[in-house]
């Protein structure tokens, strides 16, 4: 009885496998793959500021100016744009920790401020923002209202980079570096001002 049950089970399993293989449509396994991703309707616009990869690679050219994906009523989105959004999201997550924030600041300095002596200026920036916020993007001075890694005052000034300054450490770093460049020329000059006046 047990032998018959096993052989019946084997025959049924084999038959199921043959039917399954025969029903698989192989047309999707050949030819060029679609490079677009379907998205649901009525999604809000998604803006991604230009980012710098944490792993030290050069950013994609499209990131230099940032991208905006208006997904409202769009049936599909270019897969490259989705990849850019994914990379930007990973950078933001990495920058939420002080070590990641420092790495991103160093890369931005290398790319956007090449005239700065990288090692010296990064050291000054590290000391400056260690004293301001310990590189904590959520740092907030309730007495003055200064906010974020660079302790922008008023914090709303960071909207010049992006409106996500409350939650995006990369936005805060970009604003802080542009502020230092415009006002003090270098992080070391800003650090000197901080030592002298207790603010920068």
Residue pairs with C-beta under 8 A, 6 or more apart in sequence:
35 78
35 79
35 80
36 76
36 77
36 78
36 79
37 76
37 77
37 79
37 82
38 75
38 76
39 71
39 74
39 75
39 76
39 77
41 72
41 73
42 72
42 73
43 71
43 72
44 71
44 72
45 68
45 69
45 70
45 71
45 72
46 68
46 69
46 70
46 71
46 85
47 66
47 67
47 68
47 69
47 162
48 66
48 67
48 68
48 69
48 84
48 85
48 88
49 66
49 88
49 161
49 162
49 164
49 168
49 170
49 171
49 174
50 59
50 63
50 64
50 65
50 66
51 59
51 63
51 87
51 88
51 91
51 92
51 170
52 59
52 63
52 91
52 104
52 107
52 108
52 111
53 59
53 87
53 91
53 107
54 90
54 91
54 94
54 95
54 100
54 103
54 104
54 107
56 107
58 111
59 111
60 84
60 87
62 80
62 81
62 84
63 84
63 87
63 88
67 81
67 84
67 85
69 77
69 81
69 85
71 77
88 170
91 104
91 170
92 168
92 169
92 170
93 100
94 100
94 103
94 104
95 101
95 104
95 137
95 168
95 169
95 170
95 173
96 137
96 169
98 134
98 135
98 136
101 135
101 137
101 149
101 169
101 173
102 126
102 135
104 169
104 170
104 173
105 122
105 125
105 129
105 173
105 177
106 118
106 122
108 173
108 174
108 177
109 116
109 118
109 121
109 122
109 125
109 177
110 118
112 177
113 121
113 177
113 181
116 186
116 187
120 188
121 186
121 187
121 188
122 187
124 186
124 187
124 188
124 190
124 191
125 177
125 180
125 187
125 191
127 191
128 187
128 190
128 191
128 194
128 200
129 135
129 149
129 150
129 176
131 194
132 139
132 146
132 149
132 150
132 151
132 194
133 139
133 148
133 149
133 150
133 151
135 149
136 149
137 148
137 149
137 167
137 168
137 169
137 172
138 148
139 147
139 148
139 149
139 151
140 146
140 147
140 148
140 155
141 147
141 151
141 153
144 153
145 153
145 154
145 155
146 152
146 153
146 155
147 153
147 155
147 158
147 165
147 166
148 155
148 158
148 165
148 166
148 169
148 172
148 176
149 169
149 172
149 173
149 176
150 172
150 173
150 175
150 176
150 179
150 180
152 158
152 165
152 172
152 175
152 176
152 179
155 165
155 166
156 165
157 175
157 179
158 165
158 171
158 172
158 175
159 165
160 175
160 178
161 171
161 174
161 175
161 178
162 168
162 171
164 171
165 171
165 172
165 175
180 186
180 187
180 189
180 190
180 200
183 190
183 200
184 190
184 193
184 200
190 200
191 200
193 199
193 200
194 200
